[in-house]
């Protein structure tokens, strides 16, 4: 039975699948669930690498016991203290009271703060090693991926990297847990969404981590969410490199708010004109109905962004305002940006899109904004065609810092 959990050379998957939670972190949609991954390294000494969300502890404990029976767990390696991976640590200590906790200085500050867990500890620094027998673990401190205590653990015997939240993705696993065991395309798409939602703010830290990881020979990339990457490791490394540098595919994302359909009509006209100018990748999102998670994923995938908003109480439409706040918080850069607005009697949306967004980020504004009063006129249609043509021409030229 334990072979059903085997990844490679004494490494076992003992994670769980969450198909109940609808919003990850209370924010990001999970239409297909999410996994909480945990791993056992079975050797002369046994190490559990990360744990699961407390509500799923019973399932994980059963999987652990199927692999090791009544043998004790000697070490718990804590790569990340976010509660979806650490909230079962207190329960683990009840079953394995002599288990030694392994983490860095910041790990243990959080462990005490969250759970008041005590016990024998091994505090590791960059490059420290821990021998389990034939397996030797090396520790790499990777702060702000995406919490300050995050680290990664490399097993030299199996060439497996336990990467914490880095390289993860949304979507629960269905049967298989290694990428070679599944239809992988949905997971690759959700890896982009996961990065844009969770890691995007920390591009410089990702770049620093990638330089460290480049020295390692990695055969298995064991993440805390999503598949164990094996065949797709080059793709994932390249994906993180490109997205952390804010590189993007050629295409345009149109994000808009609309109360009565007039702003939406302008958004539809812009999309049509973009298509007439040869743009094939066009993604449209109405902020009142679209998932912020999927909007962010598209913004990080494509190099053109157009945002439209009606004036609402002399401000931006609330859904648009919330979206640009998310984008500003991630330090979005290297995008072409166009914008438009509408009003009934006093227009301020265009002004806010300029001052609150365009001027505060490293994005290149394309053309002049369009401001529509009440409903579209023929002159507005001319302006729409102009903006779409200028955006279609602009996105053909790559942007860089």
C-alpha positions as CSV (number, residue, x, y, z in Angstrom):
1,X,0.0,0.0,0.0
2,X,2.9,2.4,0.8
3,X,4.1,2.1,-2.8
4,X,0.9,4.1,-3.8
5,X,2.4,7.1,-2.1
6,X,6.0,6.7,-3.4
7,X,7.5,9.5,-5.4
8,X,11.1,8.4,-5.6
9,X,13.8,6.9,-3.4
10,X,12.1,6.9,0.0
11,X,10.1,10.1,-0.7
12,X,6.4,9.6,-0.1
13,X,3.4,11.9,-0.7
14,X,1.1,12.2,2.4
15,X,-0.8,15.4,1.4
16,X,-4.5,16.0,1.2
17,X,-7.1,17.4,-1.2
18,X,-9.4,20.3,-0.2
19,X,-12.5,20.4,-2.5
20,X,-14.6,22.3,0.1
21,X,-12.9,25.7,0.4
22,X,-14.3,28.2,-2.1
23,X,-11.9,31.1,-1.6
24,X,-8.2,30.6,-0.9
25,X,-7.1,33.1,1.8
26,X,-10.7,34.3,1.7
27,X,-9.9,36.0,-1.6
28,X,-9.0,33.7,-4.5
29,X,-11.6,31.5,-6.2
30,X,-11.1,27.7,-6.0
31,X,-13.5,26.2,-8.5
32,X,-11.5,23.0,-8.6
33,X,-10.2,23.0,-5.0
34,X,-6.6,23.0,-3.8
35,X,-4.1,20.5,-2.4
36,X,-2.1,20.8,0.9
37,X,1.0,18.8,0.2
38,X,3.2,17.0,2.8
39,X,6.0,14.6,2.3
40,X,7.7,11.8,4.2
41,X,11.4,11.0,3.8
42,X,11.9,7.4,5.1
43,X,15.5,6.5,6.0
44,X,17.4,5.5,9.2
45,X,15.7,8.7,10.6
46,X,12.3,9.8,9.3
47,X,11.5,13.4,8.4
48,X,8.1,14.8,7.6
49,X,8.5,17.8,5.3
50,X,5.7,20.3,6.1
51,X,2.2,19.5,7.3
52,X,-1.4,20.2,6.3
53,X,-4.3,22.4,7.3
54,X,-5.6,21.2,10.6
55,X,-9.1,20.3,9.3
56,X,-7.5,17.6,7.1
57,X,-5.0,16.3,9.8
58,X,-6.8,13.0,10.2
59,X,-6.5,12.1,6.6
60,X,-2.8,13.0,6.5
61,X,-2.1,11.1,9.7
62,X,-3.7,7.9,8.1
63,X,-1.5,8.3,5.1
64,X,1.6,8.8,7.3
65,X,0.8,5.6,9.3
66,X,0.3,3.6,6.1
67,X,3.9,4.4,5.1
68,X,5.7,4.1,8.5
69,X,3.3,2.2,10.7
70,X,4.3,2.7,14.3
71,X,7.8,4.1,13.6
72,X,8.3,7.6,15.1
73,X,8.8,10.7,13.1
74,X,12.2,12.1,14.0
75,X,12.1,15.5,12.4
76,X,9.4,17.9,11.1
77,X,10.9,20.2,8.5
78,X,9.0,23.5,8.5
79,X,9.6,25.3,5.2
80,X,6.6,27.7,5.6
81,X,4.5,28.8,8.5
82,X,1.3,29.9,6.8
83,X,-1.6,28.2,8.6
84,X,-2.7,26.1,5.7
85,X,0.6,24.2,6.2
86,X,1.3,24.7,9.9
87,X,-2.0,24.6,11.7
88,X,-1.7,20.8,12.4
89,X,1.7,21.0,14.0
90,X,0.3,21.1,17.5
91,X,-1.7,17.9,16.7
92,X,1.3,16.2,15.2
93,X,3.2,16.9,18.4
94,X,0.5,15.0,20.4
95,X,1.1,11.9,18.2
96,X,4.8,12.3,17.9
97,X,5.9,14.2,21.1
98,X,9.6,13.5,20.6
99,X,9.6,14.9,17.0
100,X,12.3,17.5,16.6
101,X,11.2,20.7,14.8
102,X,13.5,22.0,12.1
103,X,13.3,25.6,10.8
104,X,15.0,29.0,10.8
105,X,15.0,31.7,13.5
106,X,11.9,33.4,12.0
107,X,10.1,30.0,11.8
108,X,10.2,29.5,15.6
109,X,9.1,33.0,16.4
110,X,6.0,32.4,14.3
111,X,5.5,28.9,15.7
112,X,5.3,30.2,19.2
113,X,3.1,33.2,18.2
114,X,0.6,31.1,16.3
115,X,0.4,27.9,18.4
116,X,2.6,28.1,21.5
117,X,4.2,24.9,20.4
118,X,7.4,23.9,22.3
119,X,9.9,21.1,22.1
120,X,13.4,20.3,20.8
121,X,14.4,22.5,17.9
122,X,17.1,22.6,15.2
123,X,17.6,26.2,14.0
124,X,19.1,26.1,10.5
125,X,20.9,28.7,8.4
126,X,21.6,29.0,4.7
127,X,23.5,25.9,3.5
128,X,23.2,23.9,6.7
129,X,22.8,20.1,6.4
130,X,20.9,17.4,8.2
131,X,21.7,13.7,7.7
132,X,18.9,11.1,7.9
133,X,21.1,8.2,6.8
134,X,21.4,7.8,3.0
135,X,19.5,11.1,2.6
136,X,21.1,14.4,3.4
137,X,19.0,17.5,3.6
138,X,20.4,21.0,2.7
139,X,18.6,24.1,3.7
140,X,18.2,27.3,1.6
141,X,16.7,30.4,3.2
142,X,14.4,32.2,0.7
143,X,12.7,35.1,2.6
144,X,9.6,36.7,1.2
145,X,8.6,33.8,-1.0
146,X,6.1,34.8,0.1
147,X,6.5,35.1,3.9
148,X,9.6,36.3,5.7
149,X,10.4,32.8,7.2
150,X,10.2,30.8,4.0
151,X,12.9,28.4,3.1
152,X,13.5,25.4,0.8
153,X,14.9,22.0,1.6
154,X,17.0,19.9,-0.9
155,X,17.5,16.2,-0.6
156,X,20.8,15.3,-2.2
157,X,20.0,11.6,-2.5
158,X,16.8,11.8,-4.5
159,X,17.6,15.3,-6.0
160,X,14.2,16.5,-4.7
161,X,13.6,20.1,-3.8
162,X,10.9,20.9,-1.3
163,X,10.1,24.4,-2.4
164,X,7.4,25.6,0.0
165,X,4.8,27.8,-1.7
166,X,7.0,28.6,-4.6
167,X,6.1,26.8,-7.9
168,X,2.7,25.9,-6.5
169,X,-0.7,26.0,-8.2
170,X,-4.4,26.0,-7.5
171,X,-6.5,22.9,-8.2
172,X,-6.8,19.8,-6.1
173,X,-5.1,16.6,-7.4
174,X,-7.3,13.9,-8.8
175,X,-5.6,10.6,-8.2
176,X,-2.0,11.2,-9.4
177,X,0.4,13.5,-7.6
178,X,3.4,13.6,-10.0
179,X,2.9,15.6,-13.2
180,X,3.7,12.5,-15.3
181,X,0.6,10.9,-13.9
182,X,-1.9,13.4,-15.1
183,X,-3.3,15.6,-17.8
184,X,-1.0,18.6,-17.0
185,X,-2.4,21.6,-19.0
186,X,-5.0,22.7,-16.4
187,X,-2.3,22.7,-13.7
188,X,0.1,24.7,-15.8
189,X,-2.6,27.4,-16.4
190,X,-3.4,27.4,-12.7
191,X,0.3,27.9,-11.8
192,X,0.2,31.2,-13.6
193,X,-3.0,32.2,-11.6
194,X,-1.4,31.1,-8.4
195,X,1.8,33.1,-9.1
196,X,-0.2,36.3,-10.0
197,X,-2.4,35.9,-6.9
198,X,0.1,34.9,-4.3
199,X,3.7,35.5,-5.3
200,X,3.5,38.4,-7.8
201,X,4.6,41.2,-5.4
202,X,8.0,39.4,-4.8
203,X,9.6,39.3,-8.2
204,X,13.1,40.4,-7.0
205,X,13.0,37.8,-4.3
206,X,12.0,35.2,-6.9
207,X,15.0,36.2,-9.0
208,X,17.4,35.8,-6.0
209,X,16.0,32.4,-5.3
210,X,16.3,31.2,-8.9
211,X,20.0,32.1,-8.8
212,X,20.5,29.9,-5.8
213,X,18.4,27.1,-7.2
214,X,20.4,27.2,-10.5
215,X,23.2,25.4,-8.7
216,X,21.1,22.4,-7.8
217,X,20.4,19.3,-9.9
218,X,16.6,19.0,-9.4
219,X,14.8,15.8,-10.4
220,X,11.6,16.4,-8.4
221,X,10.2,19.8,-7.4
222,X,7.9,19.1,-4.4
223,X,5.6,22.1,-3.8
224,X,3.1,22.7,-1.1
225,X,0.2,23.2,-3.6
226,X,-0.4,21.3,-6.8
227,X,1.5,18.5,-8.5
228,X,5.0,17.3,-7.8
229,X,6.9,18.7,-10.9
230,X,9.1,16.2,-12.6
231,X,8.7,16.4,-16.4
232,X,7.6,20.0,-16.2
233,X,10.5,21.4,-14.1
234,X,12.1,23.3,-17.0
235,X,8.7,24.8,-17.8
236,X,8.1,25.9,-14.2
237,X,11.6,27.4,-13.7
238,X,11.2,29.3,-17.0
239,X,7.7,30.4,-16.0
240,X,8.9,31.9,-12.7
241,X,11.8,33.6,-14.4
242,X,9.7,35.2,-17.0
243,X,6.8,36.3,-14.8
244,X,9.0,37.6,-12.0
245,X,10.6,39.8,-14.7
246,X,7.1,40.9,-15.7
247,X,7.6,39.4,-19.2
248,X,4.3,38.7,-21.0
249,X,2.7,37.3,-24.1
250,X,1.2,39.5,-26.8
251,X,-2.4,40.3,-26.0
252,X,-4.8,42.7,-24.4
253,X,-6.8,42.4,-21.2
254,X,-9.8,44.8,-20.9
255,X,-11.1,45.3,-17.4
256,X,-14.2,47.5,-16.9
257,X,-17.1,48.4,-14.6
258,X,-20.5,49.3,-15.9
259,X,-23.7,50.2,-14.1
260,X,-26.2,50.4,-17.0
261,X,-24.3,49.1,-20.0
262,X,-22.8,52.3,-21.5
263,X,-19.2,51.7,-20.3
264,X,-19.6,48.1,-21.2
265,X,-20.6,49.1,-24.8
266,X,-17.4,51.0,-25.1
267,X,-15.4,48.0,-23.8
268,X,-17.0,45.8,-26.4
269,X,-16.3,48.3,-29.2
270,X,-12.6,48.4,-28.1
271,X,-12.4,44.6,-28.2
272,X,-13.9,44.6,-31.7
273,X,-11.5,47.2,-33.0
274,X,-8.5,45.3,-31.4
275,X,-9.6,42.2,-33.3
276,X,-9.9,44.1,-36.5
277,X,-6.3,45.3,-36.0
278,X,-5.1,41.7,-35.7
279,X,-5.1,41.1,-32.0
280,X,-6.1,37.5,-31.3
281,X,-5.6,37.3,-27.5
282,X,-8.2,39.5,-26.0
283,X,-9.6,38.9,-22.5
284,X,-12.6,40.8,-21.2
285,X,-13.5,41.1,-17.5
286,X,-16.5,42.9,-16.0
287,X,-15.5,43.6,-12.4
288,X,-19.0,43.0,-11.2
289,X,-19.0,39.4,-12.3
290,X,-15.4,38.3,-12.9
291,X,-13.2,36.6,-10.4
292,X,-10.3,38.9,-9.2
293,X,-8.1,35.8,-9.2
294,X,-8.6,35.2,-12.9
295,X,-8.4,38.9,-13.8
296,X,-4.9,39.0,-12.2
297,X,-3.8,35.9,-14.0
298,X,-4.7,37.4,-17.4
299,X,-3.0,40.7,-16.5
300,X,0.2,38.8,-15.8
301,X,-0.1,36.7,-18.9
302,X,-0.6,39.5,-21.5
303,X,1.3,42.7,-22.2
304,X,-1.6,45.1,-22.9
305,X,-4.0,46.3,-20.4
306,X,-7.0,48.6,-20.9
307,X,-9.2,49.7,-17.9
308,X,-12.5,51.5,-18.1
309,X,-14.7,52.9,-15.4
310,X,-17.8,55.0,-14.9
311,X,-17.6,57.9,-12.5
312,X,-19.2,56.8,-9.2
313,X,-19.7,59.3,-6.4
314,X,-16.9,61.4,-8.0
315,X,-14.6,58.4,-7.7
316,X,-13.8,55.2,-9.6
317,X,-16.4,52.5,-9.8
318,X,-15.8,50.4,-6.6
319,X,-14.9,47.2,-8.4
320,X,-12.5,48.9,-10.7
321,X,-10.9,50.7,-7.7
322,X,-10.5,47.4,-5.9
323,X,-8.8,45.9,-9.0
324,X,-6.3,48.7,-9.5
325,X,-5.5,48.5,-5.8
326,X,-4.6,44.8,-6.2
327,X,-2.4,45.7,-9.3
328,X,-0.6,48.5,-7.5
329,X,0.0,46.3,-4.5
330,X,1.9,43.9,-6.8
331,X,4.0,46.5,-8.4
332,X,2.9,45.7,-11.9
333,X,5.3,46.9,-14.5
334,X,6.3,46.4,-18.2
335,X,2.8,46.7,-19.5
336,X,1.1,48.9,-22.2
337,X,-1.8,50.7,-20.6
338,X,-4.8,52.4,-22.1
339,X,-7.9,53.7,-20.2
340,X,-11.3,55.1,-20.7
341,X,-14.2,56.4,-18.6
342,X,-17.8,57.6,-18.6
343,X,-19.9,60.0,-16.7
344,X,-23.5,61.4,-16.6
345,X,-22.9,65.0,-15.4
346,X,-19.4,65.3,-13.8
347,X,-16.5,63.1,-15.0
348,X,-13.6,62.1,-12.7
349,X,-13.0,58.4,-13.5
350,X,-10.4,59.2,-16.2
351,X,-8.6,61.6,-13.9
352,X,-8.4,58.9,-11.2
353,X,-7.2,56.2,-13.6
354,X,-4.4,58.5,-14.6
355,X,-3.4,59.8,-11.1
356,X,-4.1,56.7,-9.0
357,X,-2.7,54.1,-11.4
358,X,-0.9,55.2,-14.6
359,X,1.4,57.7,-12.8
360,X,2.2,55.3,-9.9
361,X,3.4,52.3,-11.8
362,X,6.1,51.4,-14.4
363,X,3.7,51.1,-17.2
364,X,3.7,52.8,-20.6
365,X,0.5,54.7,-21.4
366,X,-0.7,54.3,-25.0
367,X,-2.5,57.2,-26.6
368,X,-4.9,59.6,-25.0
369,X,-7.8,58.3,-22.7
370,X,-11.4,58.4,-23.9
371,X,-14.0,60.1,-21.8
372,X,-17.6,59.4,-22.7
373,X,-20.6,61.5,-21.6
374,X,-23.8,59.5,-21.0
375,X,-23.7,57.3,-24.1
376,X,-21.5,56.6,-27.2
377,X,-21.4,59.1,-30.0
378,X,-19.8,58.7,-33.4
379,X,-16.9,60.8,-32.2
380,X,-16.5,58.3,-29.3
381,X,-16.4,55.5,-31.8
382,X,-13.6,57.3,-33.7
383,X,-11.7,57.6,-30.4
384,X,-12.2,54.0,-29.6
385,X,-10.8,53.0,-33.0
386,X,-7.8,55.2,-32.4
387,X,-7.1,53.7,-29.0
388,X,-7.5,50.2,-30.2
389,X,-5.1,50.8,-33.2
390,X,-2.5,52.4,-31.0
391,X,-2.7,49.5,-28.5
392,X,-2.5,46.9,-31.2
393,X,0.6,48.5,-32.7
394,X,2.2,49.0,-29.2
395,X,2.0,45.4,-28.0
396,X,4.0,44.1,-30.9
397,X,7.1,45.8,-29.3
398,X,8.4,44.1,-26.1
399,X,8.8,46.2,-23.0
400,X,11.7,45.8,-20.6
401,X,13.2,47.7,-17.6
